[in-house]
Amino acid sequence: MNYPVRITEAARRDLKEIYDWIAEHDSLSRAEYVLDRITEVVESVAKLPDRGSKPPELPYGMNAGYRQVFFKPYRMVYQVRQSEVIIYLIADGRRNLQAVLLRRLMEG
């Protein structure tokens, strides 16, 4: 069973910023490649939503239901709610993401 995937507006902005940065600092073809790989990872979550690991930045008690998957160095943080996968964050995993992640999930 494939779960429908919803990407929040904040995660869409993340993806656009990643694409724009790579296009400007590397090349359009590299930006397209990264976008395609991230899309593949997101699509794979639709098929196996419980495969991701729990984000270590989340405090105990808040981490229930949240997971992360990677296309290194990028990571996608999501939650499975009812029969839907919701992508909250797409970011460079080398950054300290605790504050950003907590704020996003509180807004979400």
Secondary structure in CASP SS format (residue, H / E / C, confidence):
PFRMAT SS
TARGET T0000
AUTHOR 0000-0000-0000
METHOD secondary structure of the structure
MODEL  1
M C 1.00
N C 1.00
Y C 1.00
P C 1.00
V E 1.00
R E 1.00
I E 1.00
T C 1.00
E H 1.00
A H 1.00
A H 1.00
R H 1.00
R H 1.00
D H 1.00
L H 1.00
K H 1.00
E H 1.00
I H 1.00
Y H 1.00
D H 1.00
W H 1.00
I H 1.00
A H 1.00
E H 1.00
H H 1.00
D C 1.00
S C 1.00
L H 1.00
S H 1.00
R H 1.00
A H 1.00
E H 1.00
Y H 1.00
V H 1.00
L H 1.00
D H 1.00
R H 1.00
I H 1.00
T H 1.00
E H 1.00
V H 1.00
V H 1.00
E H 1.00
S H 1.00
V H 1.00
A H 1.00
K H 1.00
L C 1.00
P H 1.00
D H 1.00
R H 1.00
G C 1.00
S E 1.00
K C 1.00
P C 1.00
P C 1.00
E C 1.00
L C 1.00
P C 1.00
Y C 1.00
G C 1.00
M C 1.00
N C 1.00
A C 1.00
G C 1.00
Y E 1.00
R E 1.00
Q E 1.00
V E 1.00
F E 1.00
F E 1.00
K C 1.00
P C 1.00
Y E 1.00
R E 1.00
M E 1.00
V E 1.00
Y E 1.00
Q E 1.00
V E 1.00
R E 1.00
Q C 1.00
S C 1.00
E E 1.00
V E 1.00
I E 1.00
I E 1.00
Y E 1.00
L E 1.00
I E 1.00
A E 1.00
D E 1.00
G C 1.00
R C 1.00
R C 1.00
N C 1.00
L C 1.00
Q H 1.00
A H 1.00
V H 1.00
L H 1.00
L H 1.00
R H 1.00
R H 1.00
L H 1.00
M H 1.00
E H 1.00
G C 1.00
END
